[in-house]
Amino acid sequence: AEVRQTAIRKGKELRCTIVSTVSPLFAEPSVVWQWDTCIATREQLKYVSPDGKRVLVLEPLPESLQGNWKDVEVATLYEHGLRVTGMTAGAFVSAPAWAQAPSAHFAWVKGQAGLSGEPPRYTFSGTELELESADGRSFRLGFDGEGFPAVSKQEPIAPTAVMHRYEDEKGTSHFVGSTREIPERYRARAVPVEAEVGILPASSPSGGGEASSSESEPETPVASGAGKTEELKALLRSKGLDPQSKNPAQLLNQLQEDVKKIEEAQRKREQVEPAP
């Protein structure tokens, strides 16, 4: 499995697009999911699950914000480009190593950022990641969430639930189903967003042979902050788009462009209309 993130610069704004593919033996590669988002920087460590659906990102040399290094998230698990769960530095290490230049950063995992030892690595099965913290403790993080804090089941994210979005210090967007899942230092910048998240079959890749009946089709996530379900459907119909036959990424891009046009028109009306 391979997950490739590509930076796209639109003026001063930097965006990313991500494509996950799997390449079975003696078969053509197929797309598992694709999504317009940024989940990692070049300096971070990235690990992909065997099925290509999940990505585990480690921050080996994070910055200590306001001196509170224990609450900095250093391990984040994504599924289809959306954050599933994460772990803070305080869960891994009690005494990190510090690097003061050019600013206050700290190292917490062996084999990285100048710390001696074996770096993080896949287990033999490829379903887990093994690592040692700076103070000698061993950890296993599974792509199924094993080793991470349990995700609360009291507040499931329904297809039409009100979610919240916030950006971390690197500009990465995170979507969560409860404000309690937002780190305290980011809560002031979090905004509610009505989103729709679903799974649609991806189009089959062109190839010379026919797929076996035992093979399952790859899945592609669809998400949009444009409004409620019925409003989305109405907008799609007004554009002549059929969610069952169009590429989900194309639908999402179309909706995003429409939302931008609507917001721009609203701003212009507010500028020219006199106050009552």
TAKA-V79417 format. One record per residue. N is the residue number from 0. RES is the residue in one letter. SS is DSSP state (a for helix, b for strand, c for the rest). OMEGA is omega in whole degrees, -180 to 180 (999 if undefined). Layout:
n | res | ss | omega
N | RES | SS | OMEGA
N | RES | SS | OMEGA
//
This chain:
n | res | ss | omega
0 | A | c | 179
1 | E | b | 174
2 | V | b | -176
3 | R | b | 178
4 | Q | b | -178
5 | T | b | 179
6 | A | b | 178
7 | I | b | -179
8 | R | b | 176
9 | K | b | -174
10 | G | c | 177
11 | K | c | -177
12 | E | b | 179
13 | L | b | 178
14 | R | b | 179
15 | C | b | 169
16 | T | b | -175
17 | I | b | 176
18 | V | b | 177
19 | S | b | 180
20 | T | b | 172
21 | V | b | -178
22 | S | c | 179
23 | P | c | 176
24 | L | c | 176
25 | F | c | 178
26 | A | c | 180
27 | E | c | 175
28 | P | c | 178
29 | S | b | -180
30 | V | b | 178
31 | V | b | 177
32 | W | b | 174
33 | Q | b | -170
34 | W | b | 178
35 | D | c | 179
36 | T | c | 175
37 | C | c | -180
38 | I | c | -177
39 | A | c | 174
40 | T | c | -180
41 | R | c | -176
42 | E | c | -178
43 | Q | c | 180
44 | L | b | -177
45 | K | b | -180
46 | Y | b | -173
47 | V | b | 177
48 | S | c | -177
49 | P | c | -180
50 | D | c | 177
51 | G | c | -176
52 | K | c | -174
53 | R | b | 178
54 | V | b | 177
55 | L | b | -176
56 | V | b | 176
57 | L | b | 174
58 | E | c | -173
59 | P | c | -178
60 | L | b | -177
61 | P | b | 177
62 | E | b | 178
63 | S | c | -178
64 | L | a | 178
65 | Q | a | 176
66 | G | a | -178
67 | N | c | -174
68 | W | a | -175
69 | K | a | -177
70 | D | a | 179
71 | V | c | 180
72 | E | b | -176
73 | V | b | 177
74 | A | b | -177
75 | T | b | 179
76 | L | b | -180
77 | Y | b | 171
78 | E | b | -176
79 | H | c | 178
80 | G | c | 178
81 | L | b | -178
82 | R | b | 178
83 | V | b | -179
84 | T | b | 179
85 | G | b | 178
86 | M | b | 180
87 | T | b | -178
88 | A | a | -179
89 | G | a | 178
90 | A | a | -177
91 | F | c | -168
92 | V | c | 178
93 | S | c | -179
94 | A | c | -179
95 | P | c | 174
96 | A | b | -173
97 | W | b | 173
98 | A | b | -171
99 | Q | c | -177
100 | A | c | 1
101 | P | c | 175
102 | S | c | -174
103 | A | c | 174
104 | H | b | 178
105 | F | b | 178
106 | A | b | -174
107 | W | c | -176
108 | V | b | -178
109 | K | c | 179
110 | G | c | -179
111 | Q | c | 174
112 | A | c | 176
113 | G | c | 179
114 | L | c | 180
115 | S | c | -180
116 | G | c | -179
117 | E | c | -179
118 | P | c | 177
119 | P | c | -174
120 | R | b | 175
121 | Y | b | 168
122 | T | c | -177
123 | F | c | -179
124 | S | c | -179
125 | G | c | -177
126 | T | c | -179
127 | E | b | 176
128 | L | b | 177
129 | E | b | 177
130 | L | b | 176
131 | E | b | 179
132 | S | b | -177
133 | A | c | -180
134 | D | c | 169
135 | G | c | 179
136 | R | c | -180
137 | S | b | -179
138 | F | b | 171
139 | R | b | 179
140 | L | b | -178
141 | G | b | 176
142 | F | c | 175
143 | D | c | -180
144 | G | c | 179
145 | E | c | -178
146 | G | c | 175
147 | F | c | 173
148 | P | c | -179
149 | A | c | 177
150 | V | c | -178
151 | S | c | 178
152 | K | c | -179
153 | Q | c | -178
154 | E | c | 178
155 | P | c | 180
156 | I | c | 179
157 | A | c | -178
158 | P | c | -178
159 | T | c | -178
160 | A | c | 175
161 | V | b | 180
162 | M | b | 176
163 | H | b | 179
164 | R | b | 174
165 | Y | b | 178
166 | E | b | 177
167 | D | c | -175
168 | E | c | 179
169 | K | c | 180
170 | G | c | 179
171 | T | c | 179
172 | S | b | 177
173 | H | b | 178
174 | F | b | -178
175 | V | b | -177
176 | G | c | -179
177 | S | c | 178
178 | T | a | 178
179 | R | a | 178
180 | E | a | -179
181 | I | c | 175
182 | P | c | -172
183 | E | a | -177
184 | R | a | -179
185 | Y | a | -173
186 | R | a | -179
187 | A | a | -178
188 | R | a | -179
189 | A | c | 179
190 | V | b | 176
191 | P | b | 178
192 | V | b | 175
193 | E | b | -172
194 | A | c | 175
195 | E | b | 180
196 | V | b | -179
197 | G | b | 179
198 | I | b | 177
199 | L | b | 178
200 | P | b | 176
201 | A | c | 178
202 | S | c | -178
203 | S | c | 178
204 | P | c | 179
205 | S | c | -179
206 | G | c | -175
207 | G | c | -176
208 | G | c | 178
209 | E | c | -179
210 | A | c | 178
211 | S | c | -179
212 | S | c | -180
213 | S | c | -179
214 | E | c | 177
215 | S | c | 180
216 | E | c | 176
217 | P | c | -177
218 | E | b | -180
219 | T | b | -180
220 | P | b | 175
221 | V | b | 178
222 | A | b | 179
223 | S | b | 175
224 | G | c | -174
225 | A | c | -180
226 | G | c | -177
227 | K | c | -174
228 | T | a | -177
229 | E | a | 178
230 | E | a | 177
231 | L | a | -180
232 | K | a | -180
233 | A | a | 179
234 | L | a | 177
235 | L | a | -180
236 | R | a | -180
237 | S | a | 178
238 | K | c | -178
239 | G | c | -177
240 | L | c | 179
241 | D | c | -178
242 | P | c | -177
243 | Q | c | -176
244 | S | c | -179
245 | K | c | 175
246 | N | c | -178
247 | P | a | 180
248 | A | a | 177
249 | Q | a | 177
250 | L | a | -179
251 | L | a | 179
252 | N | a | 179
253 | Q | a | 179
254 | L | a | 180
255 | Q | a | 179
256 | E | a | 179
257 | D | a | 179
258 | V | a | 179
259 | K | a | 180
260 | K | a | 180
261 | I | a | 180
262 | E | a | 179
263 | E | a | 178
264 | A | a | 179
265 | Q | a | 179
266 | R | a | 180
267 | K | a | 179
268 | R | a | -180
269 | E | a | -180
270 | Q | a | -175
271 | V | a | -179
272 | E | c | 179
273 | P | c | 178
274 | A | c | -179
275 | P | c | 999
//
